[in-house]
Amino acid sequence: MSPSPVAWRRAVAAAVDDGLVALPLAGLYAVARRRDGGAHAPAWPPAPAAAARARWSVPLLLTVPVAVGYGIADARGGTPGHRLAGLVVE
């Protein structure tokens, strides 16, 4: 049995929205790579100073803006992925 067309549209919407969330993460990773000259990936586990920065920077720069943005988008009828896939939040 094949999935319904709505299921496919919901999957596309989720992929688009997840991709939009991944873009800032990719940017933060690129900045981390650039700071060390791009010679190698950031160390794991991170240095204590880097871990301390991550404790405030990830919520401040990523989690809060994404949550607020998706809340506003849902109040206006759907996230960018929903709109692209032709879905409407009622």
C-alpha positions as CSV (number, residue, x, y, z in Angstrom):
1,M,0.0,0.0,0.0
2,S,1.5,3.4,-1.0
3,P,1.4,6.5,1.2
4,S,-1.3,9.0,0.6
5,P,-0.4,12.2,-1.3
6,V,-0.9,14.2,1.9
7,A,1.7,12.0,3.6
8,W,4.2,12.9,0.8
9,R,3.5,16.6,1.1
10,R,3.9,16.4,4.9
11,A,7.3,14.7,4.4
12,V,8.4,17.4,1.9
13,A,7.3,20.1,4.3
14,A,9.2,18.5,7.2
15,A,12.3,18.1,5.0
16,V,12.2,21.8,4.0
17,D,11.6,23.0,7.5
18,D,14.4,20.8,8.9
19,G,16.7,22.0,6.2
20,L,16.0,25.6,7.2
21,V,16.9,24.7,10.8
22,A,20.1,23.0,9.6
23,L,21.4,26.1,7.8
24,P,22.4,28.0,10.9
25,L,24.0,24.9,12.3
26,A,26.1,24.6,9.2
27,G,27.0,28.2,9.5
28,L,28.2,27.8,13.1
29,Y,30.2,24.8,12.1
30,A,31.8,26.7,9.2
31,V,32.7,29.5,11.6
32,A,34.3,27.0,14.0
33,R,36.3,25.5,11.2
34,R,37.5,28.9,10.0
35,R,38.6,29.9,13.5
36,D,41.1,27.0,13.6
37,G,42.3,27.6,10.1
38,G,40.2,24.8,8.7
39,A,43.0,22.3,9.4
40,H,40.7,19.9,11.3
41,A,37.3,19.5,12.7
42,P,36.5,21.1,16.1
43,A,37.8,18.9,19.0
44,W,35.5,16.5,20.8
45,P,34.9,16.8,23.7
46,P,35.2,20.6,23.3
47,A,37.5,22.7,25.4
48,P,35.8,24.0,28.6
49,A,35.7,27.6,27.2
50,A,34.0,26.3,24.0
51,A,31.5,24.3,26.0
52,A,30.7,27.3,28.1
53,R,30.0,29.4,25.0
54,A,27.8,26.7,23.5
55,R,25.7,26.7,26.7
56,W,24.4,30.2,25.9
57,S,25.0,30.5,22.2
58,V,23.0,27.5,21.0
59,P,19.8,28.5,22.7
60,L,20.3,32.2,22.0
61,L,21.3,31.9,18.3
62,L,19.3,28.8,17.3
63,T,16.7,27.3,19.6
64,V,14.9,30.5,20.6
65,P,14.8,32.1,17.1
66,V,13.6,28.8,15.5
67,A,10.9,28.3,18.1
68,V,9.6,31.9,17.8
69,G,9.8,31.8,14.0
70,Y,7.8,28.6,13.7
71,G,5.3,29.9,16.2
72,I,4.7,33.0,14.1
73,A,4.6,30.9,10.9
74,D,2.1,28.5,12.4
75,A,-0.1,31.4,13.5
76,R,0.0,32.7,10.0
77,G,-1.1,29.5,8.4
78,G,2.0,27.3,8.2
79,T,5.8,27.1,8.1
80,P,7.7,27.7,4.9
81,G,7.7,23.9,4.3
82,H,3.9,23.8,4.7
83,R,3.4,26.6,2.3
84,L,5.8,25.1,-0.3
85,A,3.9,21.8,-0.1
86,G,0.5,23.4,-0.2
87,L,-0.5,22.5,3.3
88,V,-2.5,24.9,5.5
89,V,-2.5,25.0,9.3
90,E,-6.0,25.7,10.6
